Amino acid sequence: MIRELPITELDLSQAATIWDVRDAKSFAEGHLQGAVNRPIDGLSAELLAAVPVGEPVYVLCGGGTKAPRAAMLLDGFDAGREVVVLAGGTRKAKAEGLPIETGT
């Protein structure tokens, strides 16, 4: 199941599985605090299976083109999992003053 959530509505105070699906260089230049780099080309059923059942996987990219594609891929691996596209991506997170980290 895929749904969309504006990145500004994500509760960063709770532990969540957040996958930034951009390449490693873009990720290192700045990403949402708590996000893990999972480039779209490396997504797999095995990665998805490592996330506890019942826990949503939040996906984001720079501005909103890769995350929906990544969500479709993940949904194809397991349609029963909740995948949440964080609308607006890293650009919106930066613009809204959400915590951004650099490095890997």
N, C-alpha and C positions, 0 to 999 in steps of 0.2 A: 504494500500500500504506500503510495507516494502522496505527500502533502507538502504545501508550501507554508513557510512562516517568515514574516519579515525579520531580518537579522536583529533589528532593534527590540524584538519581543522575546528573544532567547534569554532565558534565565541563566546568567553566567555564574550564579552562586551555587548551582547544583552541578554535581559531576555528570558529564555527558560525553558521549562518543561523538566527537566532531572531526570529520575528515575534510581537509582542504585538498581538493583534487587537482590543483595546479602542479606544474613541474617544480622540482626542488629549488631552482634558482629563484623563481617568483615567490615561493613559500618563504625562503630565507630572507628575502627583502622586506617581508612584513606579513604577519598572519594573525588571526584572531587568537587571543590568549587561550590556551588549552587545546587548540587544534593540533591534529597530527597530520603530517604530510602523507597522503595516499594518492599519488598521481593517477589520473584516470586510466592510463594505459596499464597500470599494475593492479587494478581492482580484480578481485577473484571471489569465487564462492567460499574459498578457504578463509580469506580475510573476514568476510561477512559472518561466517560460522563462528569466528573467534569472539564475536560480540555476544554477550549474554542475551538469550531469548527474552523477548519482552522489552528490551531496551532499544529505543529508537536510535538510528544512525543519522546524524545531522551532516549534510554535505554542503560545502560552499566552494566558490572559486573566486576569481578577481571581481567579476561584475555580473555574472549570471548566465553565461553560455555553457560552460562545462558542467556545472552542478546539475542541471536538469538531465543532461546526457548521462552523467554518472548515476543519478537516481534511477534512470531507466535500466542501466546495466545491472545495478544491484537488485532491482525488482525482478529482473530476468533470472537472477541466481536464486532468489527466494521471494516469491510474491507475497508470502505471509509476513514478511518483516516490514516494520514501519521505517520508511526513509523520508526524512524531512529536508527539503531544499531550503536553505537559508537565503531568502530573496534579498538581493542587493549586494551580497558578497562582501569581500574584504574592503572594497572601495567605500561602500556604505558604512561599514563598521568604523573605518577611519574617520569618515566625514561626521559621524555621530559621536565620536569621542569614546568608542568602546576600546577596551584594552588591547593593544597591538604589541606583538613581540617580534623580534628579528632573530635571525639565526635558525639553526636546525633543531 
